[in-house]
């Protein structure tokens, strides 16, 4: 099994989403000691946000590319290769202002490519990354999984839609929410998420 592990919590090891995703990786490695894990910390090693120069790099003649375009195109290819090689993608994704961190969005903007991870057909877009699984380690300060607040969730819903768009429809969510309500609620939510991680199977 090849696992791609992404973290996007800005507080490094203090980030609950990072703690949870790391626990997921440990659990998967217990289930499958031979698993290969490629970890990419999008905070300590951030990806440049998409701009016109980067976007146009692939369509620019090689000898006409700027040095920055060459570097960024090479990075994009590395990100795609990591994703192509993965059987399972584990993503640590906190909620910031109702959505995902911009550092995670920068990764998404690099891998969501027509003809590579999805294609357009007469019946609409078709994801090309079929046969892969994803586990989303989600952390948020409030409660957004039920009630009226669900409408404000552009974090888990966004990640599920993006992953489905590129063909990854088998998505498991490990969630810790209500983290900023109180110390007691924080501990309870993390314990519950940890219990759910313990129940995960790698198969």
C-alpha positions as CSV (number, residue, x, y, z in Angstrom):
1,X,0.0,0.0,0.0
2,X,1.2,3.5,-0.9
3,X,-0.1,6.3,1.3
4,X,0.1,10.0,0.6
5,X,-0.1,12.0,3.8
6,X,-0.9,15.7,3.7
7,X,-1.1,18.1,6.7
8,X,-2.3,21.7,6.5
9,X,-2.8,22.8,10.1
10,X,-0.8,26.0,10.7
11,X,0.1,25.2,14.3
12,X,2.3,22.2,13.4
13,X,2.2,19.4,15.9
14,X,-0.2,21.5,18.1
15,X,-2.8,21.3,15.4
16,X,-5.6,18.9,16.2
17,X,-6.0,17.9,12.5
18,X,-2.3,17.1,12.3
19,X,-2.4,15.1,15.5
20,X,-5.4,13.1,14.1
21,X,-3.9,12.5,10.7
22,X,-0.7,11.4,12.3
23,X,-2.7,8.9,14.4
24,X,-4.4,7.7,11.3
25,X,-1.0,7.0,9.7
26,X,0.1,5.1,12.8
27,X,-3.0,3.1,12.7
28,X,-2.6,2.2,9.0
29,X,1.0,1.3,9.6
30,X,-0.1,-1.1,12.4
31,X,-2.5,-2.7,10.0
32,X,0.0,-2.8,7.1
33,X,3.7,-2.6,8.3
34,X,4.9,-2.7,4.7
35,X,3.0,0.4,3.7
36,X,5.0,3.2,2.1
37,X,4.2,6.7,3.4
38,X,5.0,9.9,1.6
39,X,4.3,12.9,3.9
40,X,4.0,16.4,2.7
41,X,3.6,19.2,5.2
42,X,1.9,22.0,3.4
43,X,2.8,24.5,6.2
44,X,6.5,23.9,6.7
45,X,6.9,23.3,3.0
46,X,4.2,25.5,1.4
47,X,3.3,25.4,-2.3
48,X,3.1,28.7,-4.2
49,X,-0.5,29.8,-4.8
50,X,-1.6,29.5,-8.4
51,X,-1.0,32.6,-10.5
52,X,-1.0,33.3,-14.3
53,X,2.8,32.5,-14.6
54,X,2.4,29.1,-13.0
55,X,-0.8,28.3,-14.8
56,X,0.7,29.0,-18.2
57,X,3.9,27.1,-17.5
58,X,2.8,23.8,-19.0
59,X,1.5,25.4,-22.2
60,X,4.6,27.5,-22.7
61,X,7.4,26.1,-25.0
62,X,10.1,24.6,-22.9
63,X,12.8,27.0,-24.1
64,X,10.5,30.0,-23.5
65,X,9.7,29.1,-19.8
66,X,11.0,31.4,-17.1
67,X,13.2,29.8,-14.4
68,X,10.3,30.2,-12.0
69,X,8.0,28.4,-14.5
70,X,10.5,25.5,-14.8
71,X,10.7,25.2,-11.0
72,X,7.0,25.4,-10.4
73,X,6.2,23.0,-13.2
74,X,8.6,20.5,-11.8
75,X,6.9,20.8,-8.4
76,X,3.5,20.3,-10.0
77,X,4.7,17.1,-11.7
78,X,6.0,15.9,-8.4
79,X,2.7,16.6,-6.6
80,X,0.9,14.7,-9.4
81,X,3.2,11.8,-9.3
82,X,2.8,11.5,-5.5
83,X,-1.0,11.4,-6.0
84,X,-0.9,9.0,-8.9
85,X,1.2,6.6,-6.9
86,X,-1.0,6.6,-3.8
87,X,-3.6,4.0,-3.0
88,X,-4.8,6.0,-0.1
89,X,-4.6,9.7,0.7
90,X,-4.7,10.9,4.3
91,X,-5.4,14.6,4.7
92,X,-5.2,16.6,7.8
93,X,-7.6,19.5,7.2
94,X,-8.7,22.0,9.8
95,X,-11.6,24.5,9.3
96,X,-10.4,28.1,9.0
97,X,-13.2,30.6,8.4
98,X,-15.6,27.9,7.3
99,X,-13.3,26.3,4.7
100,X,-9.9,24.7,4.3
101,X,-6.5,26.4,4.8
102,X,-5.2,28.3,1.7
103,X,-2.1,26.1,1.8
104,X,-4.3,23.0,1.2
105,X,-6.2,24.9,-1.5
106,X,-2.8,25.6,-3.2
107,X,-2.2,21.8,-3.4
108,X,-5.7,21.2,-4.8
109,X,-5.1,23.9,-7.5
110,X,-2.0,22.0,-8.6
111,X,-3.5,18.5,-8.8
112,X,-6.9,19.4,-10.3
113,X,-5.8,19.3,-13.9
114,X,-8.0,18.5,-17.0
115,X,-6.6,15.5,-18.8
116,X,-4.5,14.4,-15.8
117,X,-6.9,13.9,-12.8
118,X,-10.2,14.6,-14.5
119,X,-11.5,15.0,-18.0
120,X,-14.5,16.7,-19.6
121,X,-16.9,14.5,-21.5
122,X,-20.2,15.0,-23.3
123,X,-22.0,14.0,-20.1
124,X,-19.8,16.3,-17.9
125,X,-16.6,16.0,-15.9
126,X,-15.2,12.6,-15.1
127,X,-12.7,11.9,-12.4
128,X,-9.7,9.8,-13.5
129,X,-8.3,8.8,-10.1
130,X,-10.6,5.9,-9.5
131,X,-9.7,3.0,-7.2
132,X,-8.2,5.2,-4.6
133,X,-9.4,5.9,-1.0
134,X,-9.1,9.0,1.2
135,X,-9.3,9.6,4.9
136,X,-10.0,13.2,6.0
137,X,-8.8,14.2,9.5
138,X,-11.1,17.1,10.2
139,X,-10.9,19.6,13.1
140,X,-13.1,22.6,13.7
141,X,-13.8,24.9,16.6
142,X,-17.6,24.8,16.4
143,X,-20.2,22.3,15.5
144,X,-21.0,22.1,11.8
145,X,-22.0,18.5,11.2
146,X,-25.7,19.0,12.0
147,X,-28.4,21.7,12.3
148,X,-28.4,25.0,10.6
149,X,-24.6,25.4,10.9
150,X,-24.2,22.6,8.2
151,X,-24.8,25.4,5.6
152,X,-21.6,27.0,6.8
153,X,-19.4,23.9,6.3
154,X,-17.3,24.6,3.2
155,X,-14.5,22.4,4.6
156,X,-15.6,18.8,4.7
157,X,-18.2,19.3,2.0
158,X,-15.6,21.0,-0.2
159,X,-13.0,18.3,0.3
160,X,-15.5,15.6,-0.5
161,X,-16.6,17.3,-3.6
162,X,-13.0,18.0,-4.8
163,X,-12.0,14.5,-4.2
164,X,-15.0,13.1,-6.0
165,X,-14.4,15.5,-8.9
166,X,-11.0,13.8,-9.5
167,X,-12.5,10.3,-9.0
168,X,-11.9,9.6,-5.3
169,X,-15.4,8.8,-3.9
170,X,-14.4,6.4,-1.1
171,X,-13.8,9.0,1.6
172,X,-13.8,8.4,5.4
173,X,-14.0,11.4,7.7
174,X,-12.5,11.3,11.2
175,X,-13.9,14.4,12.9
176,X,-13.1,16.4,16.0
177,X,-15.4,19.4,16.3
178,X,-16.5,21.8,19.0
179,X,-12.8,22.2,20.0
180,X,-13.2,25.9,21.0
181,X,-16.4,25.4,23.0
182,X,-14.7,24.4,26.3
183,X,-11.7,22.4,27.5
184,X,-14.0,19.5,28.4
185,X,-15.6,19.5,25.0
186,X,-12.2,19.7,23.3
187,X,-11.0,16.6,25.2
188,X,-14.2,14.7,24.6
189,X,-14.1,15.4,20.9
190,X,-10.5,14.4,20.5
191,X,-11.1,11.2,22.5
192,X,-14.0,10.4,20.2
193,X,-12.0,11.0,17.1
194,X,-9.2,8.9,18.5
195,X,-11.6,6.0,19.2
196,X,-12.8,6.2,15.6
197,X,-9.2,6.1,14.3
198,X,-8.6,3.0,16.4
199,X,-11.5,1.4,14.6
200,X,-10.1,2.1,11.2
201,X,-9.1,-0.8,9.0
202,X,-6.4,-0.4,6.3
203,X,-8.1,-2.9,3.9
